[in-house]
Amino acid sequence: MDETMPVRNPVQFGFLVTVGVGLALLVYYLAANVGALGGWITGAMFIALGLDPIVRWFESRGLPRIGGVAIVLLGFAGIVVLMATVVIPSIARQALGFINGFPQTFDDFLSSNFMGELDDQFGIRDKVENEAGKFFDTAFSDSSLIGNFLNNLINAGSAVAQVITGTLIVMFLALYFVTSLPTIKAWGIRLAPRSRRRRVAELTEKITQSVGNYVMGQAVVALLNATFALIVMSLVGVNFPLLCAFVVLLLAFVPLVGGVVAGILVTFIALLNGWQSAAVYAICYFAYLQIEAYFISPRIMSKAVAVPGSVAVIAVAGGGALWGVLGAIIAIPVAASAMLLIREVFIPRQDRR
């Protein structure tokens, strides 16, 4: 129909507009209420892409893909079992010990020579004790505060249950995705026009390999980071080193800022043992971060698409604002994929004009 022709059936036109608006609202409702599911699927896909380079390595050695997938699945299952039976119970015991022993540890910290010197100059201990007394007096006299605390405990238990459920779902989805990744990519390529499927297949392969290399490389960097932190914490005598190393491992997955935040957090924990332990740990760990940034990460990430520093900072900030920690983790590979599409598709098209 010519665009200049008037609408001959306004009822039909209004109905189509109403249906379109209704579908848009339905899509918005689904996106707003299945955010957790979207996060689970995204996390599982990134884990699958991170395991895919290992499968491809076995394939390059002459092993069929099904054999490489089986070896990866067995190794992944072994790591999960090790975490569930050994690592997580140890971390839980240390976390419980940290919570139970924190009052005494904090009191010892206030009685240390370091705090004594600060107290002589600024009177810090009296201020801390007065504020703590006011807090406990308010906590036990205000019934609404106690009720809010109990509600927070219930919400925390619900959040823990959601985390456990989400972790199990992500693991099973990741195992399924890594097994059927070629089939998923083939179906996605068939959605493109027939004349462009070959080009779409090439770009899809480049993007998936780049994202997979990034995820695997980031996992190796985070593991090295946590291992070094654990060794330094054990040498300087930081309390609950396994628990702190686990926190460092999780934060190290967040690009750019995760390692710095982990270093500051563990330094404050080491400060409870004395300023000497905190200073030694901070010097060693932040020196390692420089070595990691200039020597370790460039070599491990050499096969992933390079992202300029300014783009990486903007991507991490935007991803964290939109989707929290998961958004910050996936921001750089998403930005790398976008840059690859710009370089491979948009710029050549502009050059031909």
N, C-alpha and C positions, 0 to 999 in steps of 0.2 A: 504493500500500500504506500502511495506517495505520502511523504511527510507533510506536504502542504494541504492534503485533503482533510476536511473536518471529521471529527469523530461521529459516525453515523449511529452508533449504538452506545449511548452513554451508560446504560445499565450494565452492559457487558464490560465496558471499560472500567467502570467503578468496581465491579466484582473482581476483575483481574488485579486491580490495584490493591483491593482489600486482601485478596489471597496472598499477594506478594508481601504486603506488610505483615500479615499473619505468619508467613513462613520465616521472614526475617526475625520477628519476635520469638518464634520457636527456636531458631538457631541460637539466638542470644540467650534464651532461657537454658538450653542444653549446655552451652559453653559456660554459663555462670554456675551451674549446679553439678557439673561433672568434672570440676577442676582437678580433683584428686585422681580420677581415672585418667585424665589427660596427662597428668604428671607421671603416673605409673607407666603408661604406655611409652611416654617419651624417655623416661629413665631406662626402661627395659630395652628400647631400641638402641639407645646409646651404649648400653652394656653389650648388646649383641654386636654392634659395630666395632666395639673395642676388642671383642673376642675373635672377630673375623680375621684380623691379620695373623693370628696364631694358626687358624685353620688354613689360610692361604699359604703359610710357611710350610705346613705339613704337605699341602698339595704340591708345592714346588719341589719337595723331596720325593715325589712320585707316589705319595699315599693318596688313595681316593678321598674325595671330600667327606664321605660318610665316615671313613676311618678317622680323619682329622677332627670331625665334629664329635665323634665318640670319645676321642682322647681329651678334647677340650671339656666336654661335659663331665667326664670322670674327674678331671682335675678340678673343675669348678665345684663339683659336688664334694670332693675331698676338702677343699678350702672351707666350704660352708659347714661341713661336719666338724672340722677342726675349730672353726670360730665358735660354733654352738656348744661344743663339749669342753674346750680348754680355754680359749681366749676370753669369750664373753663371761663365763663364770668368774674368771680371775679379775676381770675388769669390774664386774658387779661387786665382788668382795672388797676390792679396793675402794670403789665408790661408796659402799656402805661404811667402810672404815673411815673414809674421809669425812662423811657426814657426822658419824658418831664422835670422831675425835677432833672435829673442827673447833668446838668451844675451848678445849684444853690447849690445842695448838695455837689458837688466837690469843689466849691468855699468856702462853709462853712467849709469843711474839711481842706482846705488850711489855713483858718483863725483861726482854732482851736488852743487851747493852746498846744496841743501835737505837731502839725506841727510847731508852733511858737518856741518851744524849739529845735526841730530838725533844723529849719531854722537858729536859732542863732548859732548853732554849725557847720552846713554843708552848709548853703545857698541853701537849697533844693528848696524853693519857687521860687527864681529867675531863677533857672535852668528849673523848670517845666513851668513857664510862658514863658521863651524864646523859649523852644521847642514847646510849644503850638502855640506861635505866628508864628514860622517858618512853622509849619504844615499848619496853616490856610492860610498863605501867599502862600505857594506852592499849596494848594488845589484850591484856587481861581484864581491863575495865570496859572496853568497847565490845559489846556483844555482836554488833554488826560486822566488826572487823574479823572476829572469830568465825562468824558465819561465812564471810567472804573467803576466808582462808580454807574452810572446809570445802566450799564450792570449788575453789581452785584445785584442791587435792583431787576431787572427783573428776574435774576436767582434765587434770594431769593424767589420771589413770585411763580416762577415755582416749587421750592423745597417745599414750603408750600402746594401748590396744590397736589404735589405728596405724601406728608406725609398724607394729609387728605384722598386722594384716597386709599393709602396703608392701613391706619387705618381701613377704612370701609371694604375693602376687607378682611383684617385679621380677623375682627370681624365676618363677615358672614362665612368665612371659619372655624373659630374656633367653631362656633355654629354647623356647619355641621359635623365637625370632632367629637365633643363630642357626637353628636347624633348617629353617625354611627361608633364609634370606635370599637365595637365588630366585626362588619362586615368587617372593614378594616383589623383588625388583623387576622380574619379567612381567608380572601383571601390571605394575606401575608403568612400565614402558609401553605396554599395549594400549594404554589410555591415550597416548599421543597419536597424532595423525601418522598414517602409514609412511608418508614421504619423509617424516622427520624422526622416525623411531631409531634409526642408526645413530644420529647425532644425540638424541636424548639418552640412548644407552651409554654412549661415551661419557657424557656429562655425569650421568648417574654413577657410573663406575668411578670417575675421578672424585666425586663428592663423597661417596661412601668410603673409598679408600682413605681419603684425607681425614674424614671424621674418625674413622677407625684408628688410624695412626695417632691422631691427637688424643683420643680417649685412652688408648693403651700407653702412650707416652706419658700422659698426665698421671695415670695410675702408677707407673714406675717412678716418676719424680716424687709423688706423694709418699710412696713406700720408702724410698731412700731418705726423704726428709724425716719421716717418723722414726726410721731406724737410727739415723744420726742423733735425733733428739733423745731417743731412749738411751743411747750409749752415753751421751753427755749427762743426762739426768742421773743415770746410775753412778757415774764417776763423781759427780758433785754432791750426791746424796739427797736429791729431791724426793720428797715423799710421794708415794703412789705413782711410780714412774710409768707403769703399764697403762694406767688410766689416762695419764697426761699424754702419753704417746698415741693412744687411740684418738684423743681429741685433736692432736696435731695431725694425724692421718686424715681425719675428716675435714679439717680446715684447709689442709694442703691441696685438696681437690678444687678449692675456690681459687681461680687465677688471680694473680697480682697481689691481692690483699690477704688471702688466706694464710700464707706463711707468716706475714708480719703480725696478724692478729694472734696466731698461735704462739709466736715468740713472746709477745707482750703478756699474754695470759699465763703461760708457764713461768715467765720471769716473776710475776706477782706471786705465784704459788711458791716458787723457790725462795722468795723473800721471807716466807714464814720460817725458813731454816737459817736465815741470816743474810745480810747484804753481800757477804763474800760469795756465797753459793749463787745468789741471783746475778751478781756481776759476772762471774765466770760463765754461767750458762748463757747470759745475754750476749757476751762477747763471742763465744764459740758459735752460738746458733745464728746470730745475724751475720757473722763472717761466712758461715756456710751458705746462707741465703744469697750472698754476693757470688760465691763460687757456683751455686746452682743456677743463678740468673745468667752468668756469662760463659759458663763452660758446660755444665751438665745438661740443662734444658735445650740449648741450641743443638747439641749432638743427638739427644733423644728425639727431639721434635723435627729433625731435619727432613723427614719424609712427609710431614704435614704441611698444609698451606700456611705460608707465613702471613701474619697479620701485623700491620704497623702498630706501634705502641699507642698512638692516639686513638686509633680505631678500637684497639683492645680495651682501653680504659672506658671509652664511651659504651662499648658493647657490654662490658661487665656491669657498669653502673645501670644501664637501661634494663638488662636482663634481671638484675637483682631487684630493681624497682617494680618490674612487671610480674615476676614469678619467684621472688625470693631466692633462696640458695640454689635451687635447681636452675632457675633462670641464669644466675651468675655462672654456674658450671657449664651450661650449654651455650653461653653467649658467644664465646670465641669460635667454636666450630661452626656455629650458625653464621657468624660474620665472615668466617673464611669461605664458607659455601657461597654466600652472597657475593663476595669479591670474585670468586672463581666464575660465577655466572656472568658477572659484569665484564670480566676480562675475556671470557670465551664467547659470549653471546652479544652483549650490548655494544661493546667497543667495536668488534668487527662489523656489526650492522651499521654503526655510525660511520665507520671508515668507508663503507661502500656507497654512502650517500654523497 
